[in-house]
């Protein structure tokens, strides 16, 4: 679930889900905030409304949003921290080993990185 690593083979609904998850983590949609409607997000992203609905369904299935029929979809308490925790775990298990391997291949020491910023 990393929106910063583009993958052309990743399904569009998962890319949308990653973008929304990042927005929740970043505080663009804080706890209690209403997410854009399916139609509004579809128009904004140039996506099919069914694709957006599928992305939103993932949040419902994971208990990260609450749906109020006829009103909208709202971010539940703790959603940002749960998403952050999942993204952190995915980074450490999937991306960090690749980064460490590349650093070793390039002869970079993590201590050297602190000196470059």
N, C-alpha and C positions, 0 to 999 in steps of 0.2 A: 504494500500500500504506500508507494512512494511517488507522489506527484512530480517530484523533481527528476525522475528517471523515465524519460519518454520511452515507450515501447510500442512500435507501430502495430504489433500483433495483438496487443491487449484489447479486449472488447471495449467498445465505446461506453457502455453502461458502467464498466469498472473505472474507466478514466474519469467519468463524471462523478462517480462515487468518491474517488480519490480527491478530486477538486473540492467537493463539498466537505469531505472529512478534514481537509487542510484548512478550509475556511472556518470550520467549527473549532479546530485546535487553535487557530490564530485569533479567535475571538470575534471574527466577523459575524458569526451566529452564536451568541452566548446562550447560556442556559435560559430557557423560556422564550427564546426568539423564534419567530415563525420563519420557516424556510420559504423561498420563493415557490409559487405554485408550479405545478408540472408544466403548464403552458408557458408561463413566464420564463422559466429556466430553459425550456426547449427553444423558445424564440431567441433568448440571449445567447445560447450556445450553438444555435443552428442545428439542433438535434431533433429527432423524432420524439414526440411526447411519450410514446410507449417506451423508448429507451430511457428517458428521464424517470418514468414511473418505475422501471425495473431497478434503476440505481436507488431511488427512494425506498423501494421495497426492502433492499438490503439493510437500510437503517432501521426500518420497522422490525425486521426479523431479528436484528441484533439488540433491539430494545433501546436504541439511541434517540429515537424520536417518538412522540406521542401524536396520534392523529385525532383531531376533533372534526368529525364529519361535518361537511359543509362550511367549515371555518378554515382549517389549514393543518399544517404539520409543524410541531414545535420540538425544539431541542430539549431533551430531558436533563435533569440535574446529573452531573457526573459524566456526561457524554464526552466532553473534551478530554478529560483525564483518561477515560477508557480508550479513546482513540489514540491519544498520545502514547499510552502504555503499549498498545498493539503495534504502533508504528516504530516505537523504540525497540521492541522485541524483534520485529522484522528487520530493522536496520542492523542490529547486532548479530542476527543469525544469517542474513543474506548478503548485506552490503559490506559490513565491516570486514569480514574475511577477505573479500575481493580487494578492498582498499589496502589492507595489511599486506596482502600478497603483492600488489602492485608497488607499494612502498618498498618492500624488500627487493623486488626486481630492479627498482630505480636507485637502490642504495640510500633511501631516505630513512632517517631516524625520527620517530615521533617528537623527540625533544627538539630537533631542528625546526620543526614546523612552528613551534611557539616563538621562535626567534624571527620568523619571517613576517609576522603580522604587526 
